[in-house]
Amino acid sequence: MKVVDRRASDNKYLHRDFHISMNMLMEYIHDEYGPAALTKYLQQFSQAYNSQRTKELKKGNLLGLREYFVDIYEKEEWPASIELKDDVLMVSQESCPGITHIKNNGHTPVEQYIETYTTVYEAMCEDTPYEYILEEYDSKTGACRQRFQRRVK
């Protein structure tokens, strides 16, 4: 008998099915409790999930957010343009890995899928010197251009 020692960290990171479950959860919350409940859930989710990024943004560290996006798109094996220049972070993609995976697996993205961008990143930037702006968004593909920038005083 051969004993193999493996850890979860030895496996390739893939969380694509998270997008399907999040899509289903969003549909359920929206249909059962309404749009305000969905917004509140996404805000709470973002505040918990993005708490470290929010702390860094409060310190004025936009570089940490850039590193997060670089890491997540590398893990997703998804092409994106991520540029940090003059205290503005731009993230652009020709399609969304989540929407693509949802569709490729026979599901339909919820109409509110855009909120995984707007509500989630606006909540992450709350009480920080930065704001989130979704400059462009295609609901069919998830192609978008996102901007994180210092708030205008």
TILO-107391 format. One record per residue (C-alpha): x, y, z; residue in one letter; residue number from 0. Coordinates in nm, 3 decimals, always signed. Each point is the difference from the previous one (the first is absolute). Layout:
BEGIN
(atom (X, Y, Z), A, NUM)
...
end
This chain:
BEGIN
(atom (+0.000, +0.000, +0.000), M, 0)
(atom (+0.128, +0.344, -0.094), K, 1)
(atom (-0.091, +0.300, +0.217), V, 2)
(atom (-0.041, +0.331, -0.179), V, 3)
(atom (+0.013, +0.322, +0.198), D, 4)
(atom (-0.210, +0.271, -0.166), R, 5)
(atom (-0.132, +0.332, +0.115), R, 6)
(atom (-0.277, +0.211, -0.145), A, 7)
(atom (+0.266, +0.255, -0.093), S, 8)
(atom (+0.158, -0.262, -0.230), D, 9)
(atom (-0.307, +0.012, -0.223), N, 10)
(atom (-0.061, +0.250, -0.273), K, 11)
(atom (-0.225, +0.281, +0.123), Y, 12)
(atom (-0.332, +0.011, -0.179), L, 13)
(atom (-0.313, +0.159, +0.132), H, 14)
(atom (-0.202, +0.028, -0.316), R, 15)
(atom (-0.298, -0.188, +0.143), D, 16)
(atom (-0.016, +0.272, +0.266), F, 17)
(atom (-0.141, +0.222, -0.276), H, 18)
(atom (-0.284, -0.245, -0.065), I, 19)
(atom (-0.087, -0.030, +0.369), S, 20)
(atom (+0.020, +0.378, +0.048), M, 21)
(atom (-0.226, +0.047, -0.302), N, 22)
(atom (-0.254, -0.245, +0.147), M, 23)
(atom (+0.022, +0.165, +0.342), L, 24)
(atom (-0.054, +0.345, -0.149), M, 25)
(atom (-0.305, -0.124, -0.191), E, 26)
(atom (-0.145, -0.158, +0.314), Y, 27)
(atom (+0.053, +0.306, +0.222), I, 28)
(atom (-0.137, +0.235, -0.266), H, 29)
(atom (-0.308, -0.212, -0.072), D, 30)
(atom (-0.080, -0.087, +0.362), E, 31)
(atom (+0.096, +0.319, +0.183), Y, 32)
(atom (+0.030, +0.273, -0.263), G, 33)
(atom (+0.270, +0.223, -0.146), P, 34)
(atom (+0.075, +0.186, +0.325), A, 35)
(atom (+0.080, -0.330, +0.176), A, 36)
(atom (+0.231, -0.101, -0.283), L, 37)
(atom (+0.184, +0.332, +0.022), T, 38)
(atom (+0.034, -0.036, +0.377), K, 39)
(atom (+0.131, -0.356, -0.035), Y, 40)
(atom (+0.261, +0.104, -0.260), L, 41)
(atom (+0.110, +0.291, +0.218), Q, 42)
(atom (+0.044, -0.231, +0.300), Q, 43)
(atom (+0.178, -0.257, -0.215), F, 44)
(atom (+0.239, +0.265, -0.132), S, 45)
(atom (+0.072, +0.147, +0.341), Q, 46)
(atom (+0.096, -0.347, +0.128), A, 47)
(atom (+0.180, -0.133, -0.308), Y, 48)
(atom (+0.181, +0.324, -0.084), N, 49)
(atom (+0.079, +0.114, +0.354), S, 50)
(atom (+0.378, -0.017, -0.051), Q, 51)
(atom (-0.021, +0.187, -0.329), R, 52)
(atom (-0.217, +0.266, +0.164), T, 53)
(atom (+0.261, +0.041, +0.278), K, 54)
(atom (+0.270, +0.052, -0.262), E, 55)
(atom (-0.214, +0.250, -0.190), L, 56)
(atom (-0.056, +0.195, +0.324), K, 57)
(atom (+0.380, +0.029, +0.024), K, 58)
(atom (+0.010, +0.133, -0.357), G, 59)
(atom (+0.146, -0.323, -0.137), N, 60)
(atom (-0.144, -0.053, -0.347), L, 61)
(atom (+0.294, -0.226, -0.089), L, 62)
(atom (-0.144, -0.275, +0.224), G, 63)
(atom (-0.324, +0.007, -0.199), L, 64)
(atom (+0.194, -0.021, -0.325), R, 65)
(atom (+0.186, -0.305, +0.133), E, 66)
(atom (-0.332, -0.160, +0.098), Y, 67)
(atom (-0.139, +0.041, -0.353), F, 68)
(atom (+0.320, -0.128, -0.162), V, 69)
(atom (-0.009, -0.306, +0.227), D, 70)
(atom (-0.369, -0.078, -0.050), I, 71)
(atom (+0.013, +0.034, -0.380), Y, 72)
(atom (+0.312, -0.221, -0.010), E, 73)
(atom (-0.182, -0.261, +0.208), K, 74)
(atom (-0.304, +0.028, -0.225), E, 75)
(atom (+0.236, -0.032, -0.299), E, 76)
(atom (-0.189, +0.293, -0.148), W, 77)
(atom (+0.138, +0.285, -0.210), P, 78)
(atom (-0.047, +0.346, +0.143), A, 79)
(atom (+0.171, +0.335, -0.014), S, 80)
(atom (+0.096, +0.125, +0.346), I, 81)
(atom (+0.174, +0.337, +0.009), E, 82)
(atom (+0.095, +0.219, +0.295), L, 83)
(atom (+0.103, +0.350, -0.094), K, 84)
(atom (-0.019, +0.332, +0.183), D, 85)
(atom (-0.204, -0.147, +0.289), D, 86)
(atom (-0.262, -0.145, -0.237), V, 87)
(atom (-0.049, -0.374, -0.044), L, 88)
(atom (-0.163, -0.109, -0.326), M, 89)
(atom (-0.123, -0.357, -0.049), V, 90)
(atom (-0.134, -0.097, -0.342), S, 91)
(atom (-0.117, -0.330, -0.139), Q, 92)
(atom (-0.154, -0.104, -0.331), E, 93)
(atom (-0.228, -0.244, +0.182), S, 94)
(atom (-0.065, -0.111, +0.355), C, 95)
(atom (+0.135, -0.336, +0.117), P, 96)
(atom (-0.306, -0.046, +0.221), G, 97)
(atom (-0.260, +0.073, -0.267), I, 98)
(atom (+0.190, -0.215, -0.249), T, 99)
(atom (+0.014, -0.295, +0.241), H, 100)
(atom (-0.367, +0.038, +0.095), I, 101)
(atom (-0.106, -0.003, -0.366), K, 102)
(atom (+0.239, -0.280, -0.099), N, 103)
(atom (-0.165, -0.219, +0.263), N, 104)
(atom (-0.355, +0.055, -0.122), G, 105)
(atom (-0.107, +0.269, +0.246), H, 106)
(atom (-0.121, +0.353, -0.059), T, 107)
(atom (+0.168, +0.285, +0.187), P, 108)
(atom (-0.246, +0.193, +0.215), V, 109)
(atom (-0.093, +0.346, -0.120), E, 110)
(atom (+0.158, +0.137, +0.317), Q, 111)
(atom (+0.343, -0.155, -0.069), Y, 112)
(atom (+0.134, +0.352, -0.054), I, 113)
(atom (-0.035, +0.044, +0.377), E, 114)
(atom (+0.293, -0.239, +0.049), T, 115)
(atom (+0.198, +0.293, -0.134), Y, 116)
(atom (-0.181, +0.316, +0.111), T, 117)
(atom (-0.135, -0.090, +0.343), T, 118)
(atom (+0.296, -0.218, +0.097), V, 119)
(atom (+0.272, +0.249, -0.094), Y, 120)
(atom (-0.190, +0.307, +0.120), E, 121)
(atom (-0.037, -0.171, +0.339), A, 122)
(atom (+0.371, -0.086, -0.002), M, 123)
(atom (+0.086, +0.367, -0.057), C, 124)
(atom (-0.241, +0.130, +0.264), E, 125)
(atom (+0.171, +0.226, +0.256), D, 126)
(atom (+0.324, -0.001, -0.199), T, 127)
(atom (+0.163, +0.279, -0.203), P, 128)
(atom (-0.098, -0.194, -0.317), Y, 129)
(atom (-0.312, -0.038, -0.206), E, 130)
(atom (-0.104, -0.265, -0.249), Y, 131)
(atom (-0.138, +0.086, -0.344), I, 132)
(atom (-0.126, -0.254, -0.249), L, 133)
(atom (+0.065, +0.191, -0.321), E, 134)
(atom (-0.129, -0.262, -0.244), E, 135)
(atom (-0.186, -0.329, +0.039), Y, 136)
(atom (-0.150, -0.245, -0.249), D, 137)
(atom (-0.259, -0.217, +0.175), S, 138)
(atom (+0.022, -0.270, -0.268), K, 139)
(atom (+0.374, -0.065, +0.035), T, 140)
(atom (+0.111, +0.185, +0.312), G, 141)
(atom (+0.247, +0.202, -0.204), A, 142)
(atom (+0.074, +0.305, +0.209), C, 143)
(atom (+0.230, +0.280, +0.095), R, 144)
(atom (+0.035, +0.075, +0.370), Q, 145)
(atom (+0.170, +0.291, +0.171), R, 146)
(atom (+0.116, +0.044, +0.357), F, 147)
(atom (+0.109, +0.356, +0.072), Q, 148)
(atom (+0.041, +0.250, +0.279), R, 149)
(atom (-0.326, +0.164, +0.094), R, 150)
(atom (-0.039, +0.359, -0.108), V, 151)
(atom (-0.011, +0.223, +0.307), K, 152)
end
